[in-house]
Amino acid sequence: MDPTLVALVLLVVMAVLLTAGLWVALSLLGVGLAGLVLFTSAPAGTVMATTVWGASGNWALTALPLFIWMAEILFRTRLSDDMFRGLAPWLTRLPGRLMHINIVGCGIFAAVSGSTSATCATIAKIALPELLRRGYDERMAVGTLTASGTLGILIPPSIMMIVYGFIAEVSIARLFIAGVVPGIMMVILFMVYVIVWALLNPGKTPPSDISSMTFGQRLWMSRRLIPVVCLIALVVGTIYGGVATPTEAATIGVLGALALSLLYGSLTWSNFVQSLVGATQTSCMIAFILAGASFLTIAMGYTGIPRAAAAWITSYQLSVYGLLAALTVLYVLLGFALDGISMVVLTSSVVQPMIRQAGVDPVWFGIYIVLLVQVAELTPPVGFPMFIMQMMTGRSLTYVSRAALPFFVLLLIGTAIIVVFPDLVTYLPNRMLNR
């Protein structure tokens, strides 16, 4: 049968299953099974069993629950509060003052947790009440927190990078290193926008109450921030230096988070158990989705859809820029209906052959995908940071969306920058890992 017709049938099946409210993982398995049974002669049961088992037993996935657990520990203890208080004295001289804590705080927390939801919820829980109490503009506070929460999937270690690396069979360590410069770039873009906004709206930024502090006083207020920064340096540095694998670095991160929480007296048996249960639930959900995605990828290979899609792209002789522009539109549209992980796993079986056919570096493409997932996180009604901010503020989803709109545009600008200057992504991993 014509692969185009097969693709349309399976797309309808997928839409029906997802619309019916079936779990994403079960939808992936169902579509893959339908494709094998209806359109191929392959032994569907055997293919499903071996693929799901192989995906579940992949060693690369062991880093995933560890990084999630580290995020849960930090989320449920006072380490994040200490981090906020430690940053405040150093950022009050910039136009926008404490607004920058939302951005820098999310950037630092993202470097420890790798999770969008944990990053946004943790920093927002601390920063938002304090900013509103001091008289900062609510809309800008909500916008910076919503957008900066998405940094959790760009700044390594990133759960999304682990998922992409597993699916695309790309080195996770190389992806982590590739995400450093784009992550810093987005933090700077966000901060520059806040500075410009503050200069144009001077009446919306209250005066600082700690600008007269001495250097020693600032350092003393940051005394609990320093261990957190050291933990980040230890986790990320061991990966970059080739001393530890991502799994080993994640183990160090968990032990470091537990040690700091215990040292500061914020670790209790209750939040320890809650962090462990939360990490287990999230990890199982992601692992189940990845198992379904692996099966769907194999099933698509049997049907010939990826080969047909790659041939179709080749027949139109699209340039690399044309292909990336089309994929950008595709992922932005998908962001209205799917979460980031689902977007990556649902499209990988078709998109990966396309980008390899076009000669696109899969490591660079991984960072490009992560940036587009960040964009998708700021499109209603699925973006997790938007849900979190709606819950915390009591505002409508429309209000949160409008507050985050300037940062949505900045993320698209950041994506365009790495397309025009791909060395921003590839130079560091190639240099450090001696490609």
C-alpha positions, 0 to 999 in steps of 0.5 A: 500500500502507498506509504502516504495512505498508510501514514494518513490512516495511522495519523487518524488512529493516533488522533482518535486515541489521543482525543479519547484521552488514552495515555500517550504511551498506550496511544503510541503502542496502539498506533504501532500495533495497528501499523504492523497488523494492518499494513505489514506481514511482520510478527507484531507480538514479537516485535512489540515484546522485543522492542519494549523490553529493549527500550526499557533495559537501555543503560542510558535511561538510568540517568533519568530517574536520578536527575528527576530525584535530585530535582524533587529533593531540591523542590521539597527542601529549603535549598531553593529558598536559600538560593533566592536569598543568596542571589538578591544582593547581587542583582539589585543594581540592574534595571529591573532589580529582583526581576532578574532573580526569576531568570538567573534563579531558574537558570541555576536551578535548571542546571541542578534539576533538569526539569521544567516543572520543578524549576518553574514551581520551585522558583515561582513559589519563592519569588512571586509572593516576594516580588508582589509584596515589594510592589513589582509589576505582576505581569512582568513577574509572571512572564519572567517566571513562566518563560524562565521555567522552560530553561529547565529543559535547555540548561544541562543536565536536561531530562529532555536531552536524555530523552532525545539522546535515547531516541536519536542514539546521540551521546548524552554527554555531547548534548549536555555540553552543546546546551551550555552556550544556548542556555547562557544565550537565552538567559542573557536575552531574557535579562536584556529584555527585562533591562529594556522594559525597566528603562522604558517603565521606571515607575513599575520597578520599586526602589532597592532596599539592599543597594547600600550593602557592603561586599562582605554583607552580600557575600554573607547573604550568599553563604548558602548559595555557594554550596548549591553553585558548587554542586552544579559545578561538580555535577556538570564539571564531571561530565564535561571533564570526562571524569563521569558519565551522565549516570554517575554525575546524576548519582553525585547530584543526588548524594550532594542534594541529600547532603546539603539538605541534611546539613541545613536541617531541611531534610525530613523523612516525610519529604525524603519519601515524597521526593522518592515517590515523585521521582518514581512516578515521573520516571515511570511515566517517561520510561513508558512513553519512551517504550511506546515511542521505540515500538512506534519507530520500529513499526514505522520502519516496517511500513516504509513511512520514514523512507517515503517521507525522506524521499518526499523531502528530497524530491522537493529539493528543500534547502536545510533552511527550508526544512528547518523552517517547515519543522519550526512551524510543525513543532509550534503547532504541535505545542498547542496540543502536546507536551514536549516529550510527546512531541519529540517521541511522536515525530522522531520516527519520521523527522530523524530520517529527514534531518539525516538525509539533509545532512543536519548534525543530530547533536545540533538538531537536538538543541534546536528541538529543545528550543522549540519545545521551550517555545511549545511550553509557552503555547496554551493549553498544554504548557506546564509552566503556564499551568503552574503560574495559573495555579499560583496566581489565580489568573486566567490562562489567557493572562499568563499567555500574554505575560509570556508572549514577549519571551515566546518571541525571544525563544524564536529569536534564539532558535533563529540565532543557532540556525544562522550560527550553528557553531554556537551549539557544535563548537564546545562539544567538538572541542571538548570531546575531540570530535 
